[in-house]
Amino acid sequence: MTAKTETETMSFRRAFEAEHARRDAERRAREEAERKQQEEDLARAEALHRALAEDAAFFAERGITLDLRRYTVSLNHQDFLIDAYFEGGRANVRSADRRTATTPTAAPRKSQMVDTVEDALMVMAQYLADEIR
């Protein structure tokens, strides 16, 4: 009977270790997928920043500064803010009015989710056209 008890204990131990290893593998896969997504989001933000930086003189004429902070590309003006935040493979493009804001970071007035860098560029251009008439 002692041999049977040892076998049952060993089977339970193997089952536990297998479950523990499975969970560890799942955790590592999730972490890897998250890291990969973050790299893709950062690459897309950098691509949008490069595209906008090609028009530095255009922005300077209008008193707009271009900024990149991790996953966010911003067009800053004393009267408004337009930015694109990349997360989870998409970008949230927002426009905020600083003229009536009580804090330096005005609450978004408009917001649109887009799937590509090109779409983010187009929506930012639309928001800028709304601000500069």
N, CA, C and O of each residue as an XYZ file, in Angstrom:
532
protein
N       0.811     -1.186      0.000
C       0.000      0.000      0.000
C       0.864      1.264      0.000
O       0.451      2.308     -0.503
N       2.044      1.158      0.558
C       2.963      2.282      0.581
C       3.386      2.651     -0.841
O       3.501      3.834     -1.160
N       3.616      1.669     -1.685
C       4.019      1.932     -3.066
C       2.916      2.680     -3.809
O       3.211      3.586     -4.587
N       1.678      2.328     -3.589
C       0.558      2.988     -4.258
C       0.457      4.444     -3.799
O       0.213      5.330     -4.619
N       0.637      4.698     -2.528
C       0.578      6.056     -1.998
C       1.695      6.908     -2.607
O       1.455      8.055     -2.985
N       2.901      6.368     -2.704
C       4.006      7.108     -3.311
C       3.719      7.414     -4.775
O       4.046      8.503     -5.246
N       3.120      6.487     -5.500
C       2.788      6.697     -6.899
C       1.742      7.797     -7.041
O       1.856      8.662     -7.909
N       0.720      7.761     -6.183
C      -0.312      8.794     -6.233
C       0.287     10.160     -5.922
O      -0.052     11.143     -6.582
N       1.169     10.240     -4.932
C       1.818     11.487     -4.576
C       2.672     11.987     -5.734
O       2.638     13.173     -6.060
N       3.415     11.122     -6.340
C       4.249     11.505     -7.472
C       3.383     11.971     -8.637
O       3.736     12.937     -9.314
N       2.269     11.310     -8.882
C       1.375     11.727     -9.964
C       0.814     13.106     -9.686
O       0.739     13.946    -10.582
N       0.425     13.338     -8.453
C      -0.078     14.656     -8.095
C       1.015     15.708     -8.265
O       0.763     16.798     -8.780
N       2.216     15.378     -7.834
C       3.333     16.306     -7.965
C       3.599     16.614     -9.432
O       3.796     17.776     -9.786
N       3.607     15.606    -10.288
C       3.828     15.825    -11.727
C       2.708     16.685    -12.309
O       2.952     17.569    -13.131
N       1.483     16.416    -11.875
C       0.353     17.221    -12.365
C       0.499     18.674    -11.931
O       0.268     19.594    -12.716
N       0.884     18.869    -10.671
C       1.091     20.227    -10.161
C       2.199     20.930    -10.932
O       2.027     22.072    -11.359
N       3.322     20.267    -11.113
C       4.446     20.865    -11.830
C       4.092     21.167    -13.277
O       4.511     22.186    -13.825
N       3.323     20.285    -13.893
C       2.889     20.527    -15.273
C       1.974     21.749    -15.338
O       2.103     22.574    -16.243
N       1.054     21.866    -14.384
C       0.154     23.035    -14.348
C       0.950     24.309    -14.079
O       0.711     25.347    -14.696
N       1.875     24.217    -13.171
C       2.709     25.381    -12.858
C       3.511     25.807    -14.087
O       3.612     26.999    -14.378
N       4.072     24.857    -14.796
C       4.851     25.158    -16.009
C       3.953     25.739    -17.099
O       4.356     26.659    -17.812
N       2.740     25.206    -17.230
C       1.796     25.714    -18.229
C       1.452     27.174    -17.938
O       1.456     28.008    -18.843
N       1.157     27.479    -16.680
C       0.822     28.862    -16.304
C       2.006     29.801    -16.528
O       1.834     30.936    -16.973
N       3.200     29.318    -16.216
C       4.393     30.125    -16.428
C       4.603     30.405    -17.908
O       4.967     31.520    -18.284
N       4.378     29.412    -18.744
C       4.507     29.589    -20.197
C       3.465     30.572    -20.715
O       3.773     31.401    -21.572
N       2.241     30.493    -20.209
C       1.190     31.434    -20.611
C       1.549     32.858    -20.203
O       1.357     33.796    -20.977
N       2.071     33.020    -18.989
C       2.475     34.342    -18.514
C       3.583     34.917    -19.392
O       3.536     36.084    -19.783
N       4.586     34.083    -19.700
C       5.675     34.542    -20.569
C       5.160     34.910    -21.963
O       5.620     35.888    -22.552
N       4.217     34.142    -22.491
C       3.647     34.445    -23.812
C       2.880     35.768    -23.773
O       2.976     36.566    -24.705
N       2.123     36.002    -22.702
C       1.396     37.276    -22.564
C       2.364     38.451    -22.479
O       2.169     39.481    -23.125
N       3.410     38.282    -21.670
C       4.403     39.352    -21.535
C       5.102     39.628    -22.859
O       5.343     40.787    -23.198
N       5.424     38.599    -23.597
C       6.069     38.763    -24.903
C       5.131     39.460    -25.890
O       5.558     40.339    -26.638
N       3.867     39.074    -25.892
C       2.891     39.710    -26.787
C       2.722     41.182    -26.424
O       2.616     42.029    -27.312
N       2.695     41.494    -25.139
C       2.570     42.887    -24.702
C       3.804     43.691    -25.099
O       3.687     44.822    -25.570
N       4.982     43.110    -24.908
C       6.216     43.794    -25.291
C       6.245     44.065    -26.793
O       6.628     45.149    -27.233
N       5.838     43.072    -27.565
C       5.804     43.231    -29.025
C       4.816     44.323    -29.422
O       5.112     45.133    -30.299
N       3.640     44.353    -28.784
C       2.637     45.379    -29.098
C       3.164     46.760    -28.743
O       2.955     47.714    -29.493
N       3.842     46.880    -27.612
C       4.409     48.162    -27.219
C       5.467     48.621    -28.215
O       5.538     49.805    -28.541
N       6.278     47.705    -28.693
C       7.286     48.051    -29.706
C       6.612     48.540    -30.986
O       7.059     49.512    -31.595
N       5.540     47.865    -31.391
C       4.811     48.277    -32.591
C       4.171     49.647    -32.395
O       4.216     50.483    -33.297
N       3.578     49.887    -31.230
C       2.962     51.184    -30.957
C       4.006     52.292    -30.972
O       3.769     53.367    -31.523
N       5.162     52.031    -30.367
C       6.233     53.023    -30.364
C       6.736     53.287    -31.776
O       6.988     54.437    -32.136
N       6.885     52.245    -32.576
C       7.340     52.412    -33.966
C       6.336     53.240    -34.761
O       6.729     54.067    -35.584
N       5.058     53.028    -34.524
C       4.040     53.804    -35.238
C       4.056     55.267    -34.800
O       3.899     56.161    -35.631
N       4.246     55.520    -33.503
C       4.348     56.901    -33.021
C       5.570     57.582    -33.631
O       5.500     58.741    -34.041
N       6.677     56.866    -33.689
C       7.887     57.429    -34.288
C       7.702     57.690    -35.775
O       8.216     58.679    -36.296
N       6.978     56.819    -36.462
C       6.716     57.025    -37.895
C       5.861     58.267    -38.108
O       6.119     59.047    -39.025
N       4.848     58.457    -37.272
C       4.012     59.662    -37.379
C       4.847     60.900    -37.082
O       4.716     61.910    -37.772
N       5.691     60.839    -36.080
C       6.543     61.978    -35.742
C       7.466     62.330    -36.907
O       7.627     63.505    -37.237
N       8.071     61.320    -37.531
C       8.952     61.569    -38.691
C       8.171     62.235    -39.824
O       8.664     63.172    -40.451
N       6.959     61.754    -40.088
C       6.151     62.323    -41.167
C       5.819     63.785    -40.874
O       5.892     64.631    -41.765
N       5.460     64.076    -39.645
C       5.132     65.456    -39.286
C       6.375     66.344    -39.274
O       6.300     67.518    -39.636
N       7.508     65.797    -38.863
C       8.749     66.575    -38.780
C       9.214     67.055    -40.158
O       9.957     68.031    -40.255
N       8.780     66.377    -41.214
C       9.124     66.820    -42.570
C       8.554     68.205    -42.864
O       9.048     68.902    -43.750
N       7.522     68.606    -42.131
C       6.879     69.907    -42.342
C       7.183     70.878    -41.205
O       6.318     71.662    -40.814
N       8.403     70.833    -40.672
C       8.785     71.673    -39.533
C       8.586     73.161    -39.825
O       8.121     73.897    -38.955
N       8.926     73.612    -41.025
C       8.766     75.025    -41.374
C       7.288     75.425    -41.366
O       6.941     76.523    -40.929
N       6.429     74.540    -41.846
C       4.979     74.781    -41.851
C       4.481     75.017    -40.423
O       3.711     75.944    -40.173
N       4.926     74.175    -39.494
C       4.500     74.313    -38.106
C       5.080     75.575    -37.464
O       4.389     76.269    -36.718
N       6.340     75.866    -37.754
C       6.981     77.051    -37.184
C       6.262     78.324    -37.613
O       6.104     79.241    -36.807
N       5.826     78.396    -38.865
C       5.084     79.561    -39.364
C       3.809     79.807    -38.563
O       3.358     80.945    -38.433
N       3.238     78.740    -38.032
C       1.955     78.828    -37.329
C       2.105     78.778    -35.810
O       1.112     78.715    -35.085
N       3.339     78.807    -35.334
C       3.570     78.807    -33.886
C       3.260     77.473    -33.229
O       2.847     77.421    -32.070
N       3.460     76.399    -33.974
C       3.159     75.058    -33.474
C       4.472     74.308    -33.246
O       5.369     74.338    -34.089
N       4.572     73.647    -32.119
C       5.742     72.805    -31.857
C       5.314     71.340    -31.913
O       4.195     70.979    -31.547
N       6.223     70.531    -32.374
C       6.002     69.091    -32.509
C       6.751     68.380    -31.391
O       7.906     68.701    -31.109
N       6.093     67.415    -30.755
C       6.704     66.711    -29.634
C       6.383     65.223    -29.713
O       5.291     64.833    -30.124
N       7.339     64.405    -29.317
C       7.142     62.955    -29.232
C       7.503     62.521    -27.826
O       8.622     62.747    -27.365
N       6.563     61.902    -27.153
C       6.802     61.350    -25.820
C       6.273     59.940    -25.786
O       5.069     59.706    -25.676
N       7.192     59.008    -25.882
C       6.908     57.574    -25.867
C       5.870     57.209    -26.921
O       6.235     57.034    -28.084
N       4.616     57.088    -26.573
C       3.575     56.658    -27.525
C       2.710     57.815    -28.024
O       1.737     57.587    -28.744
N       3.045     59.041    -27.657
C       2.216     60.200    -27.985
C       2.972     61.190    -28.853
O       4.096     61.580    -28.538
N       2.343     61.591    -29.948
C       2.862     62.638    -30.825
C       1.932     63.829    -30.668
O       0.717     63.702    -30.825
N       2.515     65.012    -30.350
C       1.700     66.189    -30.057
C       2.058     67.362    -30.952
O       3.220     67.591    -31.284
N       1.021     68.094    -31.331
C       1.171     69.396    -31.970
C       0.686     70.408    -30.938
O      -0.498     70.447    -30.602
N       1.611     71.226    -30.439
C       1.300     72.169    -29.365
C       1.256     73.588    -29.884
O       2.164     74.036    -30.583
N       0.200     74.286    -29.539
C       0.019     75.694    -29.870
C      -0.499     76.364    -28.610
O      -1.080     75.701    -27.751
N      -0.303     77.639    -28.491
C      -0.785     78.315    -27.277
C      -2.304     78.236    -27.136
O      -2.821     78.324    -26.022
N      -3.025     78.073    -28.241
C      -4.487     78.036    -28.182
C      -5.086     76.636    -28.238
O      -6.246     76.448    -27.875
N      -4.318     75.663    -28.684
C      -4.871     74.315    -28.833
C      -3.779     73.258    -28.747
O      -2.586     73.557    -28.810
N      -4.220     72.017    -28.601
C      -3.346     70.859    -28.569
C      -3.991     69.783    -29.436
O      -5.183     69.502    -29.312
N      -3.194     69.190    -30.308
C      -3.647     68.050    -31.115
C      -2.632     66.943    -30.878
O      -1.431     67.148    -31.052
N      -3.111     65.771    -30.481
C      -2.163     64.683    -30.260
C      -2.730     63.347    -30.715
O      -3.934     63.186    -30.912
N      -1.825     62.404    -30.871
C      -2.173     61.030    -31.242
C      -1.468     60.107    -30.263
O      -0.245     60.152    -30.125
N      -2.244     59.269    -29.586
C      -1.703     58.323    -28.608
C      -1.898     56.919    -29.146
O      -3.025     56.493    -29.401
N      -0.787     56.195    -29.319
C      -0.819     54.841    -29.877
C      -0.856     53.817    -28.753
O      -0.026     53.837    -27.844
N      -1.835     52.921    -28.832
C      -1.955     51.855    -27.842
C      -2.772     50.714    -28.439
O      -3.816     50.927    -29.056
N      -2.277     49.520    -28.241
C      -3.013     48.336    -28.679
C      -3.227     48.258    -30.177
O      -4.222     47.693    -30.631
N      -2.302     48.821    -30.958
C      -2.409     48.745    -32.410
C      -3.292     49.809    -33.035
O      -3.489     49.818    -34.250
N      -3.822     50.701    -32.219
C      -4.677     51.783    -32.722
C      -4.152     53.104    -32.174
O      -3.300     53.132    -31.287
N      -4.675     54.190    -32.716
C      -4.297     55.517    -32.223
C      -5.557     56.300    -31.882
O      -6.546     56.269    -32.614
N      -5.498     56.996    -30.767
C      -6.568     57.904    -30.385
C      -6.074     59.311    -30.704
O      -5.146     59.803    -30.061
N      -6.683     59.958    -31.687
C      -6.301     61.310    -32.091
C      -7.267     62.266    -31.410
O      -8.485     62.126    -31.528
N      -6.705     63.248    -30.689
C      -7.526     64.163    -29.902
C      -7.173     65.611    -30.216
O      -6.056     65.932    -30.623
N      -8.152     66.461    -30.014
C      -7.961     67.895    -30.139
C      -8.529     68.545    -28.886
O      -9.620     68.200    -28.433
N      -7.765     69.500    -28.326
C      -8.214     70.190    -27.119
C      -8.021     71.686    -27.297
O      -7.047     72.129    -27.906
N      -8.956     72.458    -26.762
C      -8.924     73.920    -26.833
C      -8.309     74.456    -25.546
O      -8.837     74.220    -24.459
N      -7.204     75.170    -25.662
C      -6.545     75.739    -24.488
C      -7.037     77.148    -24.177
O      -6.713     77.694    -23.122
N      -7.804     77.735    -25.069
C      -8.258     79.110    -24.868
C      -9.174     79.216    -23.662
O      -9.130     80.209    -22.935
N      -9.990     78.223    -23.445
C     -10.953     78.268    -22.335
C     -10.582     77.313    -21.208
O     -11.344     77.159    -20.254
N      -9.434     76.678    -21.305
C      -9.013     75.693    -20.299
C      -8.534     76.381    -19.030
O      -7.951     77.465    -19.074
N      -8.787     75.740    -17.912
C      -8.323     76.277    -16.634
C      -6.997     75.657    -16.210
O      -6.369     76.115    -15.256
N      -6.572     74.613    -16.922
C      -5.283     73.980    -16.650
C      -4.480     73.921    -17.951
O      -5.064     74.009    -19.031
N      -3.166     73.775    -17.871
C      -2.340     73.718    -19.094
C      -2.687     72.538    -19.998
O      -2.489     72.611    -21.210
N      -3.196     71.466    -19.429
C      -3.579     70.312    -20.235
C      -5.096     70.300    -20.359
O      -5.800     69.758    -19.506
N      -5.575     70.892    -21.409
C      -7.017     71.007    -21.623
C      -7.640     69.644    -21.891
O      -6.997     68.745    -22.431
N      -8.890     69.511    -21.509
C      -9.626     68.266    -21.770
C      -9.914     68.166    -23.263
O     -10.193     69.177    -23.909
N      -9.850     66.957    -23.817
C     -10.118     66.801    -25.245
C     -11.520     67.267    -25.627
O     -12.501     67.000    -24.933
N     -11.576     67.963    -26.738
C     -12.849     68.427    -27.270
C     -13.353     67.462    -28.325
O     -14.553     67.215    -28.447
N     -12.414     66.922    -29.085
C     -12.732     65.939    -30.126
C     -11.781     64.771    -29.985
O     -10.641     64.923    -29.546
N     -12.268     63.605    -30.364
C     -11.437     62.414    -30.286
C     -11.908     61.410    -31.326
O     -13.108     61.221    -31.525
N     -10.949     60.769    -31.985
C     -11.288     59.763    -32.991
C     -10.251     58.654    -32.967
O      -9.050     58.922    -32.946
N     -10.710     57.414    -32.972
C      -9.814     56.260    -33.031
C      -9.517     55.941    -34.494
O     -10.413     55.950    -35.338
N      -8.236     55.657    -34.783
C      -7.823     55.308    -36.142
C      -6.922     54.079    -36.081
O      -6.393     53.729    -35.026
N      -6.758     53.432    -37.235
C      -6.001     52.185    -37.289
C      -4.608     52.304    -37.886
O      -3.775     51.422    -37.675
N      -4.338     53.371    -38.624
C      -3.049     53.480    -39.300
C      -2.392     54.834    -39.030
O      -3.050     55.788    -38.612
N      -1.101     54.898    -39.273
C      -0.366     56.152    -39.150
C      -0.920     57.168    -40.145
O      -1.058     58.348    -39.821
N      -1.237     56.712    -41.352
C      -1.780     57.607    -42.377
C      -3.119     58.192    -41.939
O      -3.383     59.374    -42.155
N      -3.960     57.369    -41.327
C      -5.246     57.872    -40.831
C      -5.025     58.887    -39.709
O      -5.729     59.895    -39.642
N      -4.064     58.634    -38.839
C      -3.758     59.577    -37.757
C      -3.303     60.909    -38.336
O      -3.704     61.972    -37.860
N      -2.468     60.846    -39.360
C      -1.990     62.063    -40.025
C      -3.157     62.851    -40.621
O      -3.217     64.073    -40.484
N      -4.068     62.161    -41.270
C      -5.226     62.828    -41.891
C      -6.146     63.460    -40.839
O      -6.601     64.590    -41.017
N      -6.419     62.750    -39.760
C      -7.299     63.299    -38.721
C      -6.631     64.486    -38.035
O      -7.296     65.476    -37.728
N      -5.329     64.399    -37.794
C      -4.621     65.539    -37.203
C      -4.697     66.751    -38.136
O      -4.863     67.880    -37.676
N      -4.576     66.519    -39.430
C      -4.687     67.611    -40.416
C      -6.090     68.208    -40.392
O      -6.245     69.424    -40.496
N      -7.108     67.370    -40.257
C      -8.494     67.862    -40.167
C      -8.687     68.710    -38.921
O      -9.297     69.778    -38.977
N      -8.166     68.231    -37.794
C      -8.295     68.993    -36.556
C      -7.540     70.321    -36.635
O      -8.012     71.336    -36.121
N      -6.376     70.315    -37.273
C      -5.617     71.557    -37.425
C      -6.378     72.526    -38.334
O      -6.411     73.726    -38.063
N      -6.983     72.023    -39.395
C      -7.789     72.890    -40.274
C      -8.957     73.490    -39.506
O      -9.341     74.631    -39.763
N      -9.525     72.745    -38.571
C     -10.609     73.282    -37.734
C     -10.101     74.412    -36.843
O     -10.825     75.378    -36.600
N      -8.877     74.305    -36.358
C      -8.316     75.299    -35.443
C      -7.798     76.547    -36.163
O      -7.933     77.660    -35.655
N      -7.212     76.362    -37.335
C      -6.653     77.477    -38.100
C      -7.555     77.724    -39.291
O      -7.526     76.975    -40.267
N      -8.330     78.738    -39.213
C      -9.318     79.025    -40.276
C      -8.841     80.094    -41.196
O      -9.544     80.456    -42.139
